[in-house]
Amino acid sequence: MIIIIFFQSELNAEEYVGSIILSDSTIYTFQLNLIINKENITGYSITNYGTSSETKSSIEGTFDKAKNEYIIIEKHIIYTKSKESIKNFCHLRIDLSEKGSFKSKRLEGEFIGYFDNKDKCAEGKVILIKKEKLKKIESKINKRIQKSINDKSEDNNKKITLKKDDKFYIEASKRYISIRIWDPNQEDNDMITIKFNDDLILENYSTKNKPKKRRVKLSKGRNSLVISAVNEGTNPPNTSAVEIKVENNVYQIQTDLEVKNDIIIFIDRK
């Protein structure tokens, strides 16, 4: 696999593509979106983009214009599709600098990954080239890049389809989240039951095109939102939509469930 990294900003934008290679030669799909404001960097990274373990993390860092050096640090997980415990996630610190002549200019550097407890979990190298050189990369990589560009407008309104026994993880820092529930297609009597931390907030509810709204209070630590399909309506499967607003992020989740199937959304509040 090839690592794909984007540098983009309304204030100062640079876009590169390349590879992150672990010390054991393993390569993971990766994207980076940076907002550069003078020497400060903010934005997000996405690991394993487009896979069942896709994970989006906020990043912070600095840019030394005189030395053309970047320091980028993954801070907190915004969401993940992975079923792995968040405690087992590896957060990267990446150090990059410019190499080569004008025509072959690239960014190179190294990274070290750390668990939340500060133990080291990975290390390796990073090599990036200008985005204009994408045409020289294999067509398979071009298709992946094009898909990521098309999906950028959904970064803060991420649409995700979840099926039987799927789990989805979200991190939050504030106390309350807002939830909207509706039928995204023609109303066909799709019926669901929703529990939040074992409290019933909707029971045998037939979703409508007009959203049903709920606001729930998060406990410290892990919270769970369980959505169960009571039936499949007149047009199977059950395709109810649930929108979760967590601070500035909006997650649009659609179910693809049969009778008695459920999905779980975990919200971890720090």
Backbone as CSV, one residue per row, in Angstrom:
resi,resn,N_x,N_y,N_z,CA_x,CA_y,CA_z,C_x,C_y,C_z
1,MET,0.847,-1.198,0.000,0.000,0.000,0.000,0.880,1.245,0.000
2,ILE,0.326,2.348,-0.526,1.050,3.615,-0.570,0.370,4.596,0.368
3,ILE,1.149,5.345,1.109,0.629,6.358,1.997,0.382,7.627,1.203
4,ILE,-0.787,8.209,1.351,-1.144,9.415,0.605,-1.331,10.544,1.598
5,ILE,-0.581,11.622,1.455,-0.614,12.702,2.433,-0.909,14.009,1.722
6,PHE,-1.839,14.764,2.289,-2.216,16.055,1.721,-1.855,17.162,2.691
7,PHE,-1.288,18.241,2.183,-1.115,19.469,2.950,-2.041,20.505,2.306
8,GLN,-3.005,20.987,3.077,-3.949,21.939,2.491,-4.359,22.958,3.539
9,SER,-4.532,24.190,3.139,-4.964,25.229,4.064,-5.503,26.415,3.306
10,GLU,-6.482,27.071,3.894,-6.992,28.303,3.314,-5.948,29.415,3.486
11,LEU,-5.105,29.286,4.524,-4.118,30.312,4.784,-2.842,30.049,4.004
12,ASN,-2.365,28.827,4.022,-1.169,28.449,3.292,-1.263,26.955,3.014
13,ALA,-1.334,26.586,1.746,-1.576,25.188,1.393,-0.407,24.596,0.628
14,GLU,-0.006,23.399,1.033,0.973,22.617,0.299,0.451,21.193,0.234
15,GLU,0.524,20.562,-0.929,-0.003,19.219,-1.096,1.086,18.268,-1.592
16,TYR,1.237,17.164,-0.877,2.223,16.165,-1.224,1.590,14.771,-1.155
17,VAL,2.205,13.821,-1.852,1.823,12.416,-1.734,3.088,11.615,-1.493
18,GLY,2.935,10.458,-0.866,4.129,9.668,-0.605,3.855,8.443,0.222
19,SER,4.864,8.039,0.987,4.794,6.796,1.744,5.297,6.963,3.163
20,ILE,4.618,6.284,4.094,5.124,6.105,5.451,5.456,4.629,5.595
21,ILE,6.700,4.343,5.938,7.169,2.961,5.989,7.665,2.661,7.402
22,LEU,7.089,1.623,8.016,7.516,1.216,9.347,8.902,0.584,9.293
23,SER,9.540,0.449,10.459,10.885,-0.124,10.520,10.921,-1.570,10.041
24,ASP,9.754,-2.261,10.081,9.701,-3.645,9.578,9.236,-3.696,8.120
25,SER,9.221,-2.531,7.437,8.855,-2.384,6.015,7.349,-2.426,5.756
26,THR,6.526,-2.454,6.805,5.078,-2.397,6.625,4.672,-0.986,6.215
27,ILE,3.719,-0.874,5.267,3.245,0.426,4.781,1.747,0.531,5.023
28,TYR,1.294,1.682,5.544,-0.121,1.903,5.818,-0.645,3.114,5.050
29,THR,-1.892,3.028,4.621,-2.543,4.167,3.989,-2.695,5.298,5.003
30,PHE,-2.374,6.509,4.578,-2.378,7.641,5.510,-2.619,8.927,4.749
31,GLN,-3.397,9.824,5.322,-3.614,11.147,4.726,-3.418,12.204,5.790
32,LEU,-2.974,13.363,5.341,-2.731,14.462,6.262,-3.244,15.756,5.661
33,ASN,-4.103,16.472,6.371,-4.644,17.752,5.931,-4.174,18.806,6.925
34,LEU,-3.341,19.754,6.467,-2.751,20.746,7.356,-3.276,22.141,7.068
35,ILE,-3.502,22.891,8.106,-3.780,24.321,8.004,-2.574,25.033,8.603
36,ILE,-1.845,25.761,7.747,-0.609,26.407,8.171,-0.846,27.902,8.340
37,ASN,-0.696,28.377,9.549,-0.851,29.801,9.867,0.460,30.296,10.454
38,LYS,1.280,30.870,9.572,2.636,31.290,9.950,3.406,30.064,10.432
39,GLU,3.790,30.016,11.711,4.571,28.872,12.190,3.693,27.787,12.821
40,ASN,2.383,28.019,12.892,1.494,27.059,13.557,0.782,26.154,12.557
41,ILE,0.623,24.903,12.911,-0.054,23.917,12.078,-1.193,23.286,12.871
42,THR,-2.367,23.183,12.242,-3.481,22.421,12.780,-4.063,21.582,11.640
43,GLY,-5.028,20.750,11.938,-5.661,19.942,10.906,-5.996,18.557,11.400
44,TYR,-5.889,17.561,10.512,-6.203,16.194,10.904,-5.454,15.201,10.017
45,SER,-5.338,13.992,10.527,-4.782,12.886,9.750,-5.849,11.810,9.629
46,ILE,-5.747,10.993,8.583,-6.632,9.840,8.419,-5.773,8.623,8.111
47,THR,-5.845,7.627,8.971,-5.102,6.388,8.782,-6.014,5.324,8.188
48,ASN,-5.479,4.511,7.273,-6.246,3.429,6.630,-7.508,3.962,5.970
49,TYR,-7.350,5.026,5.187,-8.495,5.687,4.562,-9.285,4.716,3.686
50,GLY,-10.613,4.717,3.848,-11.490,3.907,3.018,-11.572,2.451,3.408
51,THR,-10.978,2.081,4.564,-11.030,0.693,5.013,-11.894,0.560,6.252
52,SER,-12.058,-0.670,6.726,-12.885,-0.926,7.904,-12.230,-0.446,9.194
53,SER,-10.957,-0.047,9.127,-10.267,0.470,10.314,-9.891,1.943,10.155
54,GLU,-10.589,2.642,9.253,-10.322,4.070,9.023,-10.398,4.851,10.325
55,THR,-9.379,5.691,10.564,-9.306,6.462,11.800,-8.872,7.892,11.501
56,LYS,-9.626,8.846,12.025,-9.318,10.261,11.833,-8.856,10.859,13.157
57,SER,-7.726,11.563,13.137,-7.159,12.157,14.349,-6.866,13.639,14.130
58,SER,-7.055,14.430,15.168,-6.653,15.830,15.094,-5.131,15.910,15.198
59,ILE,-4.556,16.946,14.578,-3.104,17.119,14.638,-2.759,18.561,14.988
60,GLU,-1.578,18.733,15.553,-1.011,20.046,15.819,0.457,19.993,15.454
61,GLY,1.059,21.166,15.238,2.476,21.161,14.917,3.017,22.543,14.650
62,THR,4.235,22.580,14.154,4.906,23.847,13.853,5.605,23.756,12.499
63,PHE,5.789,24.921,11.870,6.494,25.020,10.589,7.593,26.067,10.727
64,ASP,8.832,25.651,10.497,9.981,26.551,10.528,10.289,26.962,9.088
65,LYS,9.839,28.157,8.691,9.986,28.606,7.307,11.442,28.772,6.922
66,ALA,12.267,29.232,7.851,13.682,29.457,7.549,14.388,28.148,7.209
67,LYS,14.028,27.085,7.902,14.664,25.782,7.690,13.819,24.857,6.815
68,ASN,12.572,25.293,6.496,11.634,24.452,5.751,11.443,23.100,6.427
69,GLU,11.172,23.155,7.722,10.973,21.947,8.506,9.577,21.930,9.134
70,TYR,8.964,20.752,9.154,7.640,20.562,9.720,7.719,19.581,10.890
71,ILE,7.034,19.906,11.963,6.851,18.967,13.069,5.351,18.778,13.239
72,ILE,4.869,17.545,13.107,3.436,17.245,13.112,3.161,16.178,14.155
73,ILE,2.171,16.419,15.019,1.864,15.483,16.109,0.379,15.157,16.096
74,GLU,0.034,13.877,16.037,-1.358,13.444,16.187,-1.753,13.591,17.650
75,LYS,-2.902,14.228,17.897,-3.307,14.528,19.274,-4.414,13.613,19.790
76,HIS,-5.605,13.713,19.171,-6.764,12.965,19.682,-7.510,12.310,18.525
77,ILE,-8.103,11.165,18.795,-8.917,10.492,17.796,-10.260,11.201,17.687
78,ILE,-10.641,11.577,16.462,-11.944,12.194,16.212,-12.994,11.117,15.978
79,TYR,-12.659,10.112,15.176,-13.524,8.943,15.011,-12.685,7.782,14.499
80,THR,-13.214,6.577,14.655,-12.579,5.405,14.068,-13.629,4.352,13.745
81,LYS,-13.414,3.608,12.671,-14.259,2.468,12.332,-13.707,1.170,12.922
82,SER,-12.488,1.236,13.417,-11.833,0.036,13.926,-12.531,-0.500,15.168
83,LYS,-12.528,-1.812,15.324,-13.093,-2.454,16.511,-12.059,-2.590,17.621
84,GLU,-10.839,-2.156,17.336,-9.772,-2.208,18.323,-10.017,-1.179,19.428
85,SER,-9.596,-1.503,20.652,-9.717,-0.565,21.764,-8.897,0.680,21.481
86,ILE,-9.443,1.854,21.797,-8.735,3.112,21.555,-7.413,3.152,22.317
87,LYS,-7.332,2.426,23.440,-6.097,2.401,24.216,-4.939,1.795,23.420
88,ASN,-5.260,1.018,22.388,-4.223,0.356,21.599,-3.813,1.139,20.361
89,PHE,-4.342,2.362,20.208,-4.014,3.151,19.024,-2.663,3.845,19.195
90,CYS,-1.954,3.950,18.069,-0.611,4.530,18.041,-0.686,5.936,17.440
91,HIS,-0.273,6.952,18.186,-0.318,8.341,17.730,1.077,8.765,17.249
92,LEU,1.138,9.377,16.066,2.414,9.650,15.418,2.940,11.059,15.668
93,ARG,4.261,11.143,15.780,4.985,12.423,15.701,5.861,12.326,14.452
94,ILE,5.658,13.276,13.504,6.346,13.230,12.218,7.221,14.469,12.067
95,ASP,8.500,14.266,11.730,9.444,15.354,11.474,9.840,15.325,9.998
96,LEU,9.578,16.425,9.280,9.819,16.482,7.839,10.702,17.674,7.488
97,SER,11.498,17.520,6.429,12.282,18.640,5.904,12.384,18.502,4.391
98,GLU,12.643,19.624,3.695,12.732,19.614,2.236,14.073,19.062,1.781
99,LYS,13.994,18.241,0.709,15.196,17.646,0.121,15.143,17.812,-1.400
100,GLY,16.281,17.701,-2.068,16.333,17.691,-3.516,16.308,19.071,-4.144
101,SER,16.438,19.075,-5.488,16.421,20.319,-6.252,14.987,20.725,-6.541
102,PHE,14.822,21.841,-7.269,13.479,22.378,-7.522,12.581,21.364,-8.208
103,LYS,13.092,20.724,-9.290,12.260,19.795,-10.053,11.978,18.504,-9.302
104,SER,12.901,18.116,-8.440,12.719,16.858,-7.715,12.513,17.076,-6.221
105,LYS,12.086,18.297,-5.876,11.923,18.635,-4.464,10.929,17.704,-3.793
106,ARG,11.257,17.279,-2.610,10.414,16.363,-1.861,10.564,16.646,-0.378
107,LEU,9.693,16.055,0.415,9.798,16.102,1.863,10.190,14.723,2.363
108,GLU,11.179,14.696,3.232,11.600,13.442,3.843,11.704,13.621,5.347
109,GLY,11.556,12.525,6.046,11.691,12.597,7.491,11.411,11.267,8.153
110,GLU,11.247,11.320,9.451,10.997,10.127,10.242,9.806,10.355,11.162
111,PHE,9.250,9.269,11.648,8.158,9.381,12.619,8.354,8.365,13.733
112,ILE,7.798,8.697,14.888,7.739,7.777,16.027,6.296,7.766,16.512
113,GLY,5.768,6.585,16.824,4.408,6.465,17.332,4.397,6.152,18.812
114,TYR,3.404,6.715,19.513,3.294,6.500,20.955,1.857,6.113,21.328
115,PHE,1.733,5.208,22.304,0.438,4.929,22.908,0.068,6.082,23.836
116,ASP,-1.181,6.066,24.328,-1.611,7.120,25.252,-0.755,7.149,26.519
117,ASN,-0.208,5.988,26.911,0.609,5.949,28.128,2.060,6.349,27.876
118,LYS,2.341,6.857,26.662,3.643,7.378,26.248,4.641,6.287,25.850
119,ASP,4.245,5.007,25.902,5.135,3.947,25.421,5.237,4.017,23.900
120,LYS,6.453,3.760,23.382,6.654,3.795,21.936,6.022,2.570,21.288
121,CYS,5.314,2.774,20.152,4.621,1.672,19.491,5.022,1.499,18.033
122,ALA,5.719,2.469,17.446,6.114,2.342,16.042,7.148,3.404,15.705
123,GLU,7.901,3.150,14.626,8.819,4.149,14.094,9.109,3.810,12.642
124,GLY,9.532,4.815,11.885,9.791,4.571,10.477,10.137,5.845,9.737
125,LYS,10.039,5.775,8.396,10.433,6.888,7.536,9.256,7.412,6.735
126,VAL,9.367,8.669,6.297,8.350,9.318,5.473,9.033,9.925,4.256
127,ILE,8.487,9.679,3.056,8.982,10.291,1.817,7.780,10.830,1.052
128,LEU,7.789,12.122,0.719,6.664,12.779,0.072,7.131,13.523,-1.175
129,ILE,6.268,13.551,-2.197,6.552,14.317,-3.410,5.382,15.253,-3.697
130,LYS,5.597,16.209,-4.591,4.556,17.158,-4.958,3.354,16.445,-5.574
131,LYS,2.164,16.984,-5.307,0.941,16.362,-5.799,0.888,16.302,-7.322
132,GLU,1.542,17.267,-7.991,1.502,17.290,-9.453,2.070,16.011,-10.072
133,LYS,2.869,15.302,-9.319,3.490,14.095,-9.844,2.598,12.863,-9.716
134,LEU,1.345,13.102,-9.297,0.422,11.982,-9.127,0.194,11.215,-10.430
135,LYS,0.293,11.922,-11.583,0.039,11.263,-12.861,1.033,10.157,-13.140
136,LYS,2.189,10.196,-12.455,3.210,9.186,-12.670,3.013,7.968,-11.765
137,ILE,2.052,8.093,-10.841,1.774,6.979,-9.925,0.765,6.046,-10.576
138,GLU,0.770,4.786,-10.210,-0.112,3.787,-10.803,-1.571,4.211,-10.719
139,SER,-2.365,3.767,-11.700,-3.766,4.169,-11.798,-4.555,3.797,-10.549
140,LYS,-4.190,2.730,-9.892,-4.896,2.333,-8.676,-4.762,3.377,-7.595
141,ILE,-3.584,3.980,-7.474,-3.360,5.020,-6.475,-4.113,6.285,-6.863
142,ASN,-4.135,6.604,-8.167,-4.881,7.774,-8.634,-6.350,7.686,-8.257
143,LYS,-6.941,6.482,-8.399,-8.349,6.306,-8.057,-8.574,6.563,-6.569
144,ARG,-7.664,6.103,-5.737,-7.796,6.325,-4.291,-7.715,7.808,-3.954
145,ILE,-6.771,8.507,-4.627,-6.617,9.942,-4.380,-7.867,10.700,-4.816
146,GLN,-8.405,10.345,-5.988,-9.596,11.021,-6.485,-10.764,10.818,-5.538
147,LYS,-10.883,9.631,-4.995,-11.962,9.354,-4.050,-11.821,10.227,-2.806
148,SER,-10.586,10.388,-2.316,-10.378,11.207,-1.130,-10.705,12.670,-1.393
149,ILE,-10.378,13.153,-2.625,-10.708,14.535,-2.982,-12.220,14.726,-3.031
150,ASN,-12.919,13.761,-3.630,-14.377,13.859,-3.731,-15.054,13.834,-2.376
151,ASP,-14.403,13.171,-1.414,-15.000,13.018,-0.089,-14.677,14.164,0.859
152,LYS,-13.805,15.114,0.420,-13.380,16.153,1.352,-14.533,17.002,1.868
153,SER,-15.543,17.206,1.032,-16.672,18.045,1.442,-17.461,17.407,2.569
154,GLU,-17.188,16.111,2.840,-17.922,15.405,3.884,-17.089,15.232,5.137
155,ASP,-15.929,15.926,5.219,-15.045,15.716,6.352,-15.754,15.969,7.677
156,ASN,-16.553,17.042,7.752,-17.243,17.361,8.995,-18.665,16.832,9.016
157,ASN,-19.105,16.171,7.938,-20.431,15.568,7.870,-20.267,14.165,7.300
158,LYS,-19.479,13.371,8.006,-19.083,12.059,7.511,-20.273,11.117,7.464
159,LYS,-20.495,10.472,6.282,-21.588,9.531,6.110,-21.037,8.119,6.176
160,ILE,-21.613,7.308,7.052,-21.099,5.970,7.296,-22.270,5.002,7.339
161,THR,-22.139,3.862,6.667,-23.151,2.813,6.723,-22.646,1.700,7.635
162,LEU,-23.466,1.328,8.611,-23.097,0.280,9.554,-24.069,-0.892,9.443
163,LYS,-23.504,-2.106,9.508,-24.296,-3.324,9.393,-24.249,-4.107,10.697
164,LYS,-24.804,-5.285,10.684,-24.931,-6.135,11.860,-23.626,-6.224,12.651
165,ASP,-23.729,-5.929,13.964,-22.630,-6.041,14.925,-21.489,-5.061,14.686
166,ASP,-21.645,-4.104,13.757,-20.601,-3.099,13.554,-20.510,-2.194,14.770
167,LYS,-19.290,-1.705,15.027,-19.068,-0.750,16.119,-18.363,0.477,15.554
168,PHE,-18.723,1.639,16.101,-18.142,2.899,15.636,-17.739,3.696,16.868
169,TYR,-16.524,4.298,16.823,-15.990,4.982,17.999,-15.840,6.478,17.736
170,ILE,-16.260,7.280,18.716,-16.166,8.735,18.624,-15.578,9.248,19.933
171,GLU,-14.762,10.289,19.854,-14.254,10.940,21.064,-14.945,12.287,21.252
172,ALA,-15.190,12.657,22.502,-15.845,13.930,22.813,-15.225,14.511,24.077
173,SER,-15.281,15.834,24.187,-14.778,16.487,25.394,-15.894,17.208,26.154
174,LYS,-16.982,17.538,25.439,-18.081,18.239,26.097,-19.102,17.257,26.663
175,ARG,-20.026,17.782,27.455,-20.927,16.933,28.230,-22.116,16.423,27.445
176,TYR,-22.593,17.203,26.448,-23.826,16.832,25.744,-23.569,16.594,24.259
177,ILE,-24.360,15.695,23.684,-24.365,15.494,22.236,-25.814,15.535,21.751
178,SER,-25.990,15.906,20.488,-27.321,15.952,19.886,-27.480,14.794,18.908
179,ILE,-28.677,14.221,18.888,-28.964,13.080,18.021,-30.236,13.368,17.225
180,ARG,-30.190,13.073,15.915,-31.382,13.149,15.067,-31.584,11.801,14.409
181,ILE,-32.851,11.350,14.326,-33.179,10.054,13.751,-34.265,10.240,12.708
182,TRP,-34.077,9.633,11.507,-35.100,9.762,10.469,-34.964,8.635,9.452
183,ASP,-35.923,8.570,8.529,-35.853,7.638,7.408,-35.309,8.411,6.215
184,PRO,-34.110,8.061,5.707,-33.499,8.842,4.624,-34.108,8.554,3.256
185,ASN,-34.935,7.516,3.177,-35.563,7.141,1.912,-37.072,7.347,2.012
186,GLN,-37.810,6.703,1.147,-39.271,6.764,1.251,-39.716,6.074,2.534
187,GLU,-40.620,6.695,3.265,-41.090,6.107,4.516,-41.712,4.736,4.254
188,ASP,-41.144,3.697,4.911,-41.659,2.339,4.710,-41.801,1.594,6.036
189,ASN,-41.994,2.378,7.126,-42.242,1.811,8.449,-41.029,1.077,9.009
190,ASP,-39.793,1.532,8.660,-38.608,1.002,9.334,-38.709,1.344,10.818
191,MET,-38.581,0.346,11.667,-38.778,0.547,13.096,-37.495,0.194,13.845
192,ILE,-37.098,1.070,14.769,-35.876,0.848,15.539,-36.114,1.110,17.022
193,THR,-35.216,0.572,17.837,-35.158,0.878,19.265,-33.751,1.373,19.565
194,ILE,-33.646,2.452,20.359,-32.344,3.035,20.677,-32.171,3.105,22.189
195,LYS,-31.025,2.578,22.660,-30.657,2.671,24.067,-29.372,3.475,24.192
196,PHE,-29.349,4.352,25.194,-28.148,5.116,25.490,-27.712,4.779,26.904
197,ASN,-26.526,4.155,27.025,-26.046,3.684,28.334,-27.118,2.872,29.061
198,ASP,-27.780,1.991,28.317,-28.826,1.093,28.842,-30.141,1.804,29.169
199,ASP,-30.201,3.123,28.966,-31.470,3.841,29.130,-32.191,3.878,27.791
200,LEU,-33.456,3.526,27.802,-34.245,3.503,26.574,-34.628,4.923,26.193
201,ILE,-34.181,5.386,24.997,-34.557,6.741,24.576,-35.570,6.709,23.434
202,LEU,-35.652,5.591,22.708,-36.695,5.389,21.702,-37.006,3.893,21.651
203,GLU,-38.278,3.545,21.691,-38.663,2.135,21.665,-39.670,1.889,20.544
204,ASN,-39.359,0.920,19.685,-40.242,0.556,18.574,-40.684,1.792,17.791
205,TYR,-39.701,2.634,17.500,-39.991,3.897,16.822,-39.952,3.713,15.312
206,SER,-41.018,4.097,14.627,-41.095,4.034,13.173,-40.533,5.332,12.604
207,THR,-39.381,5.237,11.933,-38.704,6.441,11.455,-39.502,7.138,10.352
208,LYS,-39.444,8.460,10.393,-40.134,9.303,9.408,-39.106,10.135,8.653
209,ASN,-39.542,10.767,7.574,-38.645,11.671,6.851,-38.305,12.893,7.694
210,LYS,-39.227,13.294,8.558,-38.961,14.397,9.467,-38.170,13.869,10.660
211,PRO,-37.005,14.442,10.932,-36.144,13.904,11.998,-36.756,14.021,13.393
212,LYS,-36.477,13.013,14.194,-36.786,13.006,15.621,-35.522,13.435,16.345
213,LYS,-35.634,14.356,17.287,-34.443,14.908,17.928,-34.342,14.458,19.384
214,ARG,-33.102,14.200,19.813,-32.803,13.860,21.189,-31.477,14.520,21.588
215,ARG,-31.358,14.846,22.871,-30.110,15.400,23.418,-29.770,14.593,24.656
216,VAL,-28.553,14.064,24.699,-28.192,13.189,25.810,-26.939,13.704,26.503
217,LYS,-26.832,13.356,27.772,-25.694,13.776,28.590,-24.686,12.639,28.679
218,LEU,-23.431,12.943,28.344,-22.380,11.938,28.377,-21.811,11.778,29.775
219,SER,-21.552,10.546,30.153,-20.819,10.265,31.377,-19.327,10.301,31.073
220,LYS,-18.504,10.468,32.081,-17.062,10.388,31.899,-16.694,8.982,31.449
221,GLY,-15.756,8.873,30.528,-15.352,7.568,30.043,-16.185,7.129,28.857
222,ARG,-16.450,5.825,28.769,-17.123,5.260,27.593,-18.639,5.295,27.747
223,ASN,-19.324,5.801,26.719,-20.773,5.790,26.600,-21.150,4.959,25.379
224,SER,-22.314,4.339,25.427,-22.720,3.494,24.302,-24.118,3.864,23.816
225,LEU,-24.262,3.899,22.502,-25.544,4.131,21.846,-25.824,2.894,20.994
226,VAL,-26.826,2.109,21.383,-27.143,0.857,20.698,-28.406,1.054,19.870
227,ILE,-28.319,0.781,18.573,-29.452,0.918,17.652,-29.832,-0.471,17.169
228,SER,-31.076,-0.871,17.423,-31.543,-2.208,17.073,-32.683,-2.111,16.069
229,ALA,-32.687,-3.014,15.102,-33.754,-3.063,14.104,-34.898,-3.924,14.630
230,VAL,-36.065,-3.316,14.789,-37.256,-4.057,15.229,-37.873,-4.801,14.050
231,ASN,-37.822,-4.164,12.869,-38.313,-4.799,11.650,-37.495,-4.299,10.458
232,GLU,-37.913,-4.632,9.246,-37.231,-4.163,8.046,-38.138,-3.319,7.171
233,GLY,-39.283,-2.893,7.726,-40.213,-2.088,6.952,-40.771,-2.865,5.775
234,THR,-41.377,-2.158,4.862,-41.935,-2.811,3.668,-40.920,-2.916,2.532
235,ASN,-39.752,-2.303,2.737,-38.699,-2.344,1.720,-37.360,-2.660,2.394
236,PRO,-37.097,-3.943,2.703,-35.884,-4.352,3.434,-34.622,-3.913,2.706
237,PRO,-33.498,-3.741,3.466,-33.378,-3.896,4.915,-33.794,-2.621,5.655
238,ASN,-33.580,-2.603,6.966,-33.831,-1.410,7.762,-32.733,-0.394,7.462
239,THR,-33.135,0.768,6.912,-32.159,1.789,6.502,-32.427,3.106,7.202
240,SER,-32.604,3.048,8.510,-32.807,4.271,9.287,-31.517,5.076,9.342
241,ALA,-31.645,6.402,9.486,-30.484,7.289,9.564,-30.401,7.908,10.946
242,VAL,-29.178,7.972,11.477,-28.935,8.583,12.778,-27.792,9.587,12.628
243,GLU,-28.053,10.830,12.976,-27.030,11.873,12.912,-26.619,12.252,14.328
244,ILE,-25.318,12.208,14.588,-24.785,12.536,15.908,-23.898,13.765,15.782
245,LYS,-24.221,14.811,16.525,-23.420,16.030,16.513,-22.593,16.081,17.780
246,VAL,-21.272,16.026,17.592,-20.334,16.069,18.711,-19.450,17.287,18.524
247,GLU,-19.732,18.344,19.294,-19.001,19.598,19.158,-19.105,20.098,17.711
248,ASN,-17.991,20.224,16.983,-18.050,20.743,15.608,-18.120,19.648,14.556
249,ASN,-18.213,18.413,14.987,-18.257,17.292,14.058,-19.653,16.687,14.000
250,VAL,-20.062,16.328,12.784,-21.369,15.713,12.567,-21.162,14.370,11.887
251,TYR,-21.683,13.296,12.483,-21.549,11.953,11.942,-22.919,11.469,11.488
252,GLN,-23.037,11.193,10.193,-24.295,10.713,9.628,-24.167,9.212,9.391
253,ILE,-24.891,8.461,10.190,-24.792,7.005,10.174,-26.096,6.420,9.665
254,GLN,-25.998,5.524,8.687,-27.178,4.844,8.158,-27.085,3.357,8.471
255,THR,-28.197,2.795,8.944,-28.221,1.375,9.258,-28.507,0.552,8.007
256,ASP,-27.985,-0.650,8.000,-28.284,-1.643,6.963,-28.501,-2.957,7.720
257,LEU,-29.693,-3.096,8.314,-29.938,-4.145,9.300,-31.142,-5.014,8.957
258,GLU,-31.060,-6.251,9.411,-32.199,-7.147,9.380,-32.836,-7.166,10.769
259,VAL,-33.948,-7.851,10.898,-34.674,-7.899,12.175,-33.766,-8.413,13.286
260,LYS,-33.770,-7.703,14.425,-33.028,-8.031,15.646,-31.521,-7.822,15.512
261,ASN,-31.054,-7.308,14.384,-29.648,-6.908,14.275,-29.452,-5.578,14.989
262,ASP,-28.246,-5.326,15.463,-27.976,-4.014,16.047,-26.552,-3.569,15.754
263,ILE,-26.326,-2.274,15.969,-25.005,-1.668,15.875,-24.744,-0.911,17.163
264,ILE,-23.469,-0.654,17.452,-23.117,0.070,18.667,-22.206,1.236,18.308
265,ILE,-22.549,2.404,18.825,-21.711,3.593,18.663,-21.158,3.953,20.043
266,PHE,-19.846,3.931,20.178,-19.200,4.265,21.442,-18.749,5.718,21.406
267,ILE,-19.096,6.476,22.437,-18.653,7.866,22.567,-17.806,7.949,23.832
268,ASP,-16.507,8.210,23.668,-15.595,8.299,24.789,-15.409,9.759,25.183
269,ARG,-15.859,10.082,26.393,-15.718,11.449,26.887,-14.563,11.544,27.862
270,LYS,-13.639,12.471,27.555,-12.482,12.637,28.433,-12.810,13.528,29.617
